[in-house]
Amino acid sequence: MAEPPDRRTSEIDEAIMRATYRALHEHGYAGLTMQRIADEYGKSTAAIHYHYDTKEDLLAAFLDFLLERFREAVHEVETTDPERRLRLLLDQLIVEPGDHHGLLVAMLEMRSQAPYNETFRERFQQNDEYIRYLLETVISRGIEERVFRDVDPEHTARTLLTVVDGARTRAVVLDERTALETARRAVEEYVDTVVRK
């Protein structure tokens, strides 16, 4: 497989990732084929296979691409205030599906394959560990600065993520419009009553 010098900055990879996004949004994980990605890319499947040997390789790169976009969005949060940073992180996690509903369904389908697909499992675990790290870090900082109570940062981060994951799943699987609003309210109440001094 030909490897570009810097995968993060490759315009070709970016175009293929965007084509994969559109194909997943349109056809879901179950209906995703290399041909459908190539159709969105506007080139042949051979052009995609030049960069990615298999659909699984491409989807692993796509999960990396999404995580990198999330990291970029999080790093745009320019505040050192732990309470504000925690709320902004949670806002990034609890977003309305909007025009991305098809992609969220496809992502849930891919997540359901993680127990059987080591590549997907590794990517989802990496994503989860990164988000937990961010939450634990900001909670620990808030404890050090005495704006948060002396809570267990790991347990608190896991609790917040459990609420967020449950709400996103309900929003996608059950088309429950109030799930994310309920999650937003629940995490605010949790932060106000358990975390904040």
C-alpha positions in Angstrom: 0.0 0.0 0.0 1.4 3.4 -0.9 1.8 5.6 2.1 1.7 9.4 1.7 4.4 11.3 3.6 2.0 12.9 6.1 -1.4 11.3 6.3 -2.9 14.1 8.4 -2.2 16.7 5.7 -2.8 14.8 2.5 -5.4 16.4 0.4 -6.2 13.1 -1.3 -6.8 11.4 2.0 -9.0 14.3 3.1 -11.1 14.0 -0.1 -11.4 10.2 0.4 -12.5 10.8 4.0 -15.1 13.3 3.0 -16.4 10.9 0.3 -16.6 8.2 2.9 -18.5 10.5 5.2 -21.1 11.2 2.4 -21.4 7.5 1.5 -21.9 6.5 5.1 -24.4 9.2 5.6 -26.3 8.1 2.5 -26.0 4.3 2.7 -25.2 3.5 6.3 -22.5 1.0 7.3 -24.4 -2.1 6.0 -24.8 -0.5 2.5 -21.3 0.9 2.3 -19.2 -0.4 -0.6 -15.9 0.8 -2.1 -17.8 1.6 -5.3 -20.2 3.9 -3.4 -17.3 5.7 -1.8 -15.6 5.9 -5.2 -18.8 7.4 -6.7 -18.8 10.1 -4.0 -15.0 10.6 -4.6 -15.6 11.0 -8.3 -12.9 8.5 -9.2 -12.4 4.7 -9.6 -12.2 2.2 -6.8 -8.6 1.6 -7.9 -7.8 5.2 -6.9 -9.1 4.5 -3.4 -7.3 1.1 -3.3 -4.1 2.8 -4.1 -4.3 4.4 -0.6 -6.3 1.8 1.3 -6.1 -2.0 0.7 -9.5 -2.8 2.1 -12.7 -1.2 3.2 -11.8 -2.0 6.8 -8.5 -0.1 6.4 -10.4 2.9 5.0 -12.9 2.8 7.8 -10.2 2.6 10.4 -8.6 5.7 8.8 -12.0 7.3 8.8 -12.4 6.8 12.5 -9.0 8.3 13.0 -10.1 11.2 10.8 -13.2 11.8 13.0 -11.1 11.7 16.2 -8.7 14.2 14.8 -11.5 16.5 13.9 -12.9 16.2 17.5 -9.4 16.9 18.9 -9.2 20.1 16.7 -12.7 21.2 17.9 -11.7 20.6 21.6 -8.4 22.5 21.2 -10.3 25.5 19.9 -11.8 25.8 23.5 -9.5 28.5 24.7 -10.2 28.8 28.4 -8.3 27.7 31.5 -11.3 28.0 33.8 -12.1 24.4 34.7 -15.8 24.9 35.2 -16.3 26.6 31.8 -14.0 24.1 30.1 -15.9 21.2 31.5 -19.2 22.7 30.3 -17.7 23.4 26.8 -16.4 19.8 26.5 -19.8 18.4 27.4 -21.4 20.7 24.8 -19.0 19.2 22.2 -20.2 15.7 23.2 -23.9 16.4 23.4 -24.7 17.8 19.9 -27.9 17.6 18.1 -27.8 15.2 15.1 -29.0 17.8 12.7 -27.9 17.0 9.2 -25.6 14.2 10.5 -28.3 11.7 11.5 -27.4 9.2 8.8 -23.7 9.3 9.8 -24.7 8.8 13.5 -26.6 5.7 12.5 -23.7 4.4 10.5 -21.3 5.1 13.4 -23.6 3.2 15.8 -23.6 0.3 13.3 -19.8 0.4 13.3 -19.7 0.5 17.0 -22.0 -2.6 17.2 -19.3 -4.4 15.1 -16.5 -3.5 17.6 -16.9 -6.7 19.7 -16.2 -8.7 16.5 -13.8 -6.4 14.8 -10.5 -5.6 16.5 -9.7 -2.7 14.3 -12.9 -0.9 15.1 -12.7 -1.9 18.8 -9.2 -0.3 19.0 -10.4 2.9 17.4 -13.5 3.2 19.6 -11.4 2.5 22.7 -8.9 5.1 21.7 -11.6 7.6 21.2 -13.2 6.8 24.6 -9.9 6.9 26.4 -9.1 10.3 24.9 -12.4 11.8 25.9 -12.2 10.3 29.4 -8.6 11.8 29.7 -9.9 15.2 28.7 -12.7 15.0 31.3 -10.5 13.6 34.0 -7.9 16.3 33.4 -10.3 19.2 33.6 -12.0 17.7 36.7 -8.6 17.2 38.4 -7.6 20.7 37.6 -10.9 22.0 39.1 -10.2 20.1 42.3 -6.7 21.5 42.5 -8.1 25.0 42.0 -10.8 24.3 44.6 -13.7 25.0 42.3 -14.7 21.4 42.2 -15.2 19.1 45.2 -12.7 16.3 45.9 -14.5 13.8 43.7 -12.9 10.8 42.0 -12.0 12.2 38.5 -12.1 8.8 36.8 -15.5 7.8 38.2 -16.9 11.3 37.5 -15.7 11.2 33.9 -17.1 7.7 33.3 -20.4 8.8 34.8 -20.7 11.8 32.5 -19.7 9.7 29.5 -22.3 7.0 30.4 -25.0 9.7 30.3 -23.8 11.1 27.0 -23.4 7.7 25.3 -26.8 6.6 26.5 -28.5 9.7 25.2 -26.7 9.5 21.8 -27.8 5.9 21.4 -31.4 6.7 22.3 -31.4 9.7 20.0 -30.2 7.5 17.1 -31.9 4.1 17.7 -35.3 5.4 19.0 -35.3 8.7 17.3 -36.0 10.2 20.7 -35.8 13.9 20.1 -35.6 14.7 23.8 -32.8 12.3 24.7 -30.0 14.9 24.2 -31.9 17.6 25.9 -32.4 15.3 28.9 -28.7 14.3 28.9 -27.7 18.0 28.8 -30.0 18.7 31.8 -28.8 15.6 33.6 -25.1 16.4 33.2 -25.7 20.0 34.3 -27.5 18.8 37.4 -24.8 16.2 38.1 -22.0 18.8 37.8 -24.0 21.3 39.9 -24.8 18.9 42.7 -21.9 16.5 42.8 -18.9 18.2 41.2 -19.1 22.0 41.7 -18.4 23.4 45.2 
